[in-house]
Amino acid sequence: NSMGAYIGDLWRYQISSNEWTWMHGANNPSPPNYGTQGVPNYLNTPGGRKIYSSWTDLSGNFWLMAGYYIYGFKNDLWKYDPVLNQWTWVKGANTYNDPGNYGIKCVS
């Protein structure tokens, strides 16, 4: 499509049944919907992205940081809770092309 492949869908793969399940997000190009920082909500979504970082924590939550959407680069952190089936905007700007705040090396 003209907007590129920025579909904001999230899928779960079940190894035992070899099946995929659509869990969250739109099935069309979708920008982020931030909601309130730190508050999970079913309407929250990081939107479609590419060039992002992600990982899963020991509790099974999926984390997503930064990325690119058609309007520019994102500098935000999200957590997806598979039990609640909800995203939480954890930290970072809800704008595009935010340069971030690096602070001082090795200082929290």
Steps between C-alpha positions, in 0.01 A plus 500: 500500500605866473586529871745211501488192722428671834232264622469513881384143556638266767482123464563204733639171372405182687770237447287207618223565245717664233245784480510879500249718689439869432529655847498878468526794264354608171501300178575817303767774520477647847674782689568474874224562755680594822227535759638592844865425576535208741135391470415184303196527275358286220488809274873569544725391216852585386369482144675354201881534497821385347862524621415446868644311797300238690542238771299285740552525876497213751129563573407447134439867420602620156696827485533730198733797471518770236461433130390678187150584381421684176516843668840451662698328773347411837691516829265323738473184711197269512406187696246243382343280768376179334276413797315833487539522119586868548782738412646756741692806386785486754736782413615737228350766280167462321632710211704422191877557465556569872879506559476349850705595803833322528618651829850397617660167402482233775278718725137391556 
